[in-house]
Amino acid sequence: MQRFSFLILFLVPLAFVRAETPALLGKAVEQWLGERDNWAFTVLIREFDGGAVKEERSERYDPSKPGLERWQLLAVNGKPPTGQKRAEWQKRKTKKRKTPPKSLDDYLDFENARIIRSTDQAVCYHVPLRNNNSWLFPVDKVDLRITVSRSTFGIEDVVAGIDEPFRVALGLARVLDVDFDMQMNSAESRKTAGDPAAAKPDGTAKVVVNKLGERIEYAWSDFKRVTPHPENLSPMVSAKSVN
């Protein structure tokens, strides 16, 4: 299971939203993904051995910085990393992927999204994961909900969770917990939610995995909207900026 499976709404390439997608949801997703290169965040990774923390790392991703500077190792076990540790970490971080990243539409089944709550102000959709080889676990175990403002077409919050643990990656890993509850705008800023610069994500984003008998925890925080470095823009966004 890839580390950022439950942050794909921020990190995967700009997706084509199919015509069958509910109109309000489709417009909100296109509007939000147009800003996907603008988000910086911190991730805390805790690796366990026999119930005790073996290593704890704090990493920062910032697309406003170029090249290898996008990722920064902030701390290891609460202390500044040594030169050797930083070099080992950087080598793993910059390792080229064997396959190109997939689009959001490869993961989420937008056209089969259903309304689970609707008010005059917003609509909450349940968005299923696509049942294909992109996932190595039972997709029906994940409950993903996206709430969209009727007036601004802005995504107000995204919530994901699981009812019970499940195995992934041919049984080599087991997802124990998923807690993704991200509010895209605070209540006082909802009136300007249509303005991407006004978005101030807040909430919790955590995944707990047991891989080959060892527990690993991932927790994301400190989301911040930044101006992306030109070389970090996705191709479609770059093309729009030129036209």
C-alpha positions in Angstrom: 0.0 0.0 0.0 1.4 3.4 -1.0 2.0 5.8 1.8 -0.3 8.5 0.5 -3.2 6.3 -0.6 -5.6 8.3 1.5 -4.3 11.7 0.4 -4.8 11.1 -3.3 -7.1 14.0 -3.5 -4.1 16.2 -3.0 -1.3 14.3 -4.7 -2.4 12.5 -7.8 -2.4 14.1 -11.3 -5.3 16.2 -12.5 -8.1 13.9 -13.4 -10.7 14.0 -16.1 -14.1 14.1 -14.5 -16.5 12.0 -16.5 -19.8 13.3 -17.8 -21.8 10.9 -15.7 -20.4 12.4 -12.5 -23.0 14.4 -10.5 -22.7 18.0 -11.8 -22.1 19.7 -8.5 -19.5 17.1 -7.4 -17.8 17.2 -10.8 -17.4 21.0 -10.8 -16.1 20.9 -7.2 -13.5 18.3 -7.9 -12.2 20.1 -11.1 -12.0 23.3 -9.1 -10.2 21.7 -6.2 -7.8 19.7 -8.3 -6.8 22.8 -10.2 -5.2 23.8 -6.9 -3.6 20.4 -6.1 0.0 21.7 -6.7 -0.5 24.4 -4.0 -0.5 22.3 -0.8 2.4 21.8 1.6 2.1 19.5 4.6 4.0 17.7 7.3 3.9 13.9 7.8 4.9 12.1 11.0 5.9 8.5 10.5 6.3 6.1 13.5 7.8 2.6 12.9 7.4 0.1 15.7 9.3 -3.0 16.8 7.8 -5.3 19.3 5.4 -2.7 20.6 8.0 0.0 21.1 8.8 2.9 18.7 11.8 1.9 16.6 12.0 5.2 14.7 10.0 8.4 14.4 10.5 10.7 11.4 9.0 14.1 10.7 9.0 15.0 7.0 7.8 18.2 5.2 6.6 18.4 1.6 6.5 21.9 0.1 5.8 22.2 -3.7 6.9 25.9 -3.6 10.5 24.6 -3.5 12.2 23.2 -6.6 13.5 19.6 -7.3 14.8 17.7 -4.4 14.1 20.5 -2.0 10.4 19.7 -2.1 10.9 17.1 0.6 12.8 17.9 3.8 13.6 15.5 6.7 12.9 17.6 9.7 13.7 15.3 12.6 14.5 11.7 13.5 13.4 10.6 17.0 12.8 14.2 18.0 16.3 15.3 17.0 17.9 17.0 13.9 18.9 14.2 11.4 22.6 13.4 11.0 24.2 13.9 7.6 24.3 10.1 7.0 20.7 9.7 8.0 19.6 12.5 5.7 21.6 11.1 2.8 20.0 7.6 3.3 16.6 9.1 3.5 17.1 11.3 0.4 18.2 8.3 -1.6 15.0 6.4 -0.7 12.8 9.5 -1.3 14.2 10.3 -4.8 14.1 6.7 -6.0 12.3 6.7 -9.4 8.9 5.0 -9.6 8.6 2.0 -11.9 5.2 3.1 -13.1 3.8 6.6 -13.7 1.3 7.9 -11.1 -2.4 7.3 -11.9 -5.0 10.0 -12.1 -7.7 10.5 -9.5 -10.3 9.0 -11.8 -8.4 5.7 -11.7 -9.0 5.5 -8.0 -12.4 7.1 -7.3 -15.7 6.1 -8.9 -17.2 9.6 -9.2 -19.9 8.7 -11.7 -21.4 6.3 -9.1 -21.3 8.7 -6.2 -24.6 8.9 -4.3 -26.0 11.6 -2.1 -26.3 10.7 1.5 -27.2 14.2 2.9 -28.5 17.3 1.3 -29.3 20.8 2.6 -29.9 24.2 1.1 -26.2 25.0 1.7 -24.4 21.8 0.9 -24.5 18.2 -0.5 -22.6 15.3 1.0 -21.7 12.5 -1.4 -20.5 8.9 -0.7 -17.8 8.3 -3.3 -16.9 4.6 -3.9 -13.4 3.4 -4.8 -13.1 1.7 -8.1 -13.0 -2.0 -7.8 -10.0 -2.7 -10.0 -6.3 -3.7 -9.7 -5.4 -0.2 -8.5 -6.2 -1.4 -5.0 -4.9 -4.5 -3.3 -7.7 -4.6 -0.7 -11.5 -4.8 -0.6 -12.6 -1.4 -1.7 -16.0 -1.7 0.1 -14.2 -1.5 3.4 -13.4 2.2 2.9 -16.1 4.9 3.5 -15.2 8.1 1.7 -17.5 11.1 1.9 -17.1 14.5 0.2 -19.2 17.6 1.1 -19.7 20.3 -1.5 -21.0 23.8 -1.1 -24.0 24.6 -3.4 -23.1 28.3 -3.6 -19.3 28.3 -4.1 -18.8 24.7 -5.6 -16.1 24.4 -3.0 -15.3 21.2 -1.2 -16.0 21.8 2.4 -14.7 18.6 3.9 -13.5 15.1 3.1 -14.0 12.2 5.5 -12.6 8.6 5.1 -12.7 5.7 7.5 -12.9 1.9 7.7 -15.3 -0.3 9.7 -12.8 -3.0 10.4 -9.1 -3.9 9.6 -8.4 -5.5 6.3 -5.4 -7.1 4.6 -3.6 -5.5 1.6 -0.7 -6.3 -0.7 -1.4 -10.1 -1.0 -1.7 -10.4 2.7 1.7 -8.9 3.5 0.2 -5.9 5.2 -2.9 -5.1 7.2 -4.6 -1.7 7.5 -5.6 -1.3 11.1 -7.1 2.2 11.2 -7.9 5.1 8.8 -8.9 8.5 10.2 -9.2 11.2 7.5 -11.4 14.1 8.5 -10.3 17.2 6.7 -12.3 20.5 6.9 -11.3 22.6 3.9 -12.5 25.8 5.4 -13.3 27.0 8.9 -16.9 28.1 9.6 -16.0 31.8 9.5 -14.3 31.5 6.1 -17.0 29.5 4.4 -18.4 32.6 2.7 -15.2 32.9 0.7 -14.7 29.2 0.1 -14.9 29.7 -3.6 -11.6 31.5 -3.4 -8.7 29.0 -3.3 -6.5 31.4 -1.4 -9.1 31.4 1.4 -9.0 27.7 1.9 -7.5 26.7 5.3 -7.5 22.9 5.7 -7.7 21.6 9.2 -8.5 18.3 10.8 -6.9 14.8 11.1 -5.3 12.5 8.6 -4.0 9.2 10.0 -3.3 5.7 8.7 -2.1 2.8 10.7 -0.6 -0.2 8.9 0.8 -3.5 10.1 3.4 -4.5 7.5 5.1 -7.9 7.8 4.3 -7.9 11.5 5.5 -4.4 12.2 3.2 -1.5 13.0 3.7 1.8 11.0 1.7 5.0 11.7 1.4 7.9 9.3 -0.1 11.2 10.4 -0.4 14.3 8.2 -0.7 17.9 9.6 0.1 21.5 9.1 -1.5 21.9 5.7 -0.7 25.2 4.1 -1.5 26.7 0.7 1.6 27.8 -1.2 2.6 29.1 -4.6 4.1 26.1 -6.5 7.5 26.3 -8.1 7.0 26.2 -11.9 8.7 22.8 -12.3 6.3 21.3 -9.9 3.1 22.2 -11.8 1.2 19.4 -13.4 1.2 19.4 -17.2 -2.4 20.5 -17.5 -2.0 23.3 -15.0 1.2 24.5 -16.7 -0.6 24.6 -20.1 -3.4 26.7 -18.6 -0.9 29.2 -17.2 0.6 29.7 -20.6 -2.6 30.2 -22.5 
